[in-house]
């Protein structure tokens, strides 16, 4: 299991399957490398650096626990922090991640987002 570090990998993952949960959004996309990789992103909209770093530590712990058993082989997994993710109970986040990974394994994602800049 390795960590995504390049922006291009995050952008590619954004084109994959999207599963939204109250504390986070999970993106999953085949990487063609045959290995499980993960990335975490938390924007400044969530809070100050202390809050963002705490959220990233929690997500890192969740992913290291869940991906070896429930992660999709040969896929990139990206967790995007959402507003209520820091305050959520860790056990609840664990359950939500397990459900999100199960949905991703079934290929059931949320409907695709509209491209940026496209107006109604």
Steps between C-alpha positions, in 0.01 A plus 500: 500500500649831395403866527391729218718809484461639148219738413443316172413181691242689708349650184475157340333359811246781477375348174429167670226371724373748761331392823391781734455450874430758772865521612683451171481424129675186372639498147608168348656445158703215347866598477633229268790429736348208685561657840280680751581868542333765710491875532340748736395856433348751739441856382537822694123530492492234775697704751840614620816291463452330837152380402610388152800308635284328762256393230784370282641296791159345561455419131850352478424269793168396344654425162794304640253287694240446227683490166706182547181297541218698336688715248463440129808334352670708232308815590580848625291604801467868591320631807381860484415649839160655552381758748377266777780245469710624792221485756363162389554199721795288381292181512234662285765611248632143493151365422445763230833416337416128503164572335661732244765241410229233465304727264816569300567126471149457357564787258216706648603860526310824529394671178788682325548867572454762234828635362613828646399804303191336353191703575134416472 
